[in-house]
Amino acid sequence: MDNVDIDTKMSQIVSSEKRFYTVKQFSDYIGSDILSKASIYLMIRRGQVPVVQANKRILIPARWVYQFCNSAAYKLVTYDEK
């Protein structure tokens, strides 16, 4: 699948769903046992997560969340048992 198809599908998903996630919503979406709120805030401070600030509220663009999850699905890590 080429990038155009992925972009089209992502646009369809984003247009029919949320536009932004709070840090807590993102953590819940990923699984708080996998990525905690503290880890997400650290990633934000490091510039690894794009954010939009509305007053004091930190919002993460939904498009980025879906792309992050999609790319993570293809990066399988295997460990050798010793």
HUBELGI-V111111 format. One record per pair of residues at least 4 apart in sequence whose ideal C-beta (glycine too) atoms are under 8 Angstrom apart, sorted by the first residue. I is the first residue (numbers start at 1). GAP is how many residues later the second one is. Records with the same first field share a line. If there is no record, write none. Layout:
I=GAP + GAP
This chain:
1=4 + 5
2=4
3=4
4=4
5=4
6=4 + 64
7=4
8=4
9=4
10=4 + 53 + 56 + 57 + 60
11=4
12=4
13=4 + 53
14=5 + 48 + 49 + 52
17=45
18=7 + 44
19=42 + 43
20=32 + 39 + 40 + 41 + 42
21=4 + 5 + 8 + 38 + 39 + 41 + 44
22=4 + 35 + 36 + 37 + 38
23=4 + 14 + 17 + 18 + 21 + 35 + 37
24=4 + 13
25=4
26=4 + 9 + 14 + 34 + 39
27=4 + 5 + 8 + 9 + 10 + 13
28=4
29=36 + 40
30=4 + 5 + 39
31=4
32=4 + 5
35=4 + 5
36=4
37=4
38=4
39=4
40=4 + 9 + 20
41=4
42=4
43=5 + 6
44=4 + 5 + 7 + 14
49=11 + 15
50=10 + 11 + 14
51=7 + 8 + 9
52=6 + 7 + 8 + 9
53=4 + 5 + 6
54=5
60=4 + 5
61=4
62=4
63=4
64=4
65=4
66=4
67=4
68=4
69=4
70=4
71=4
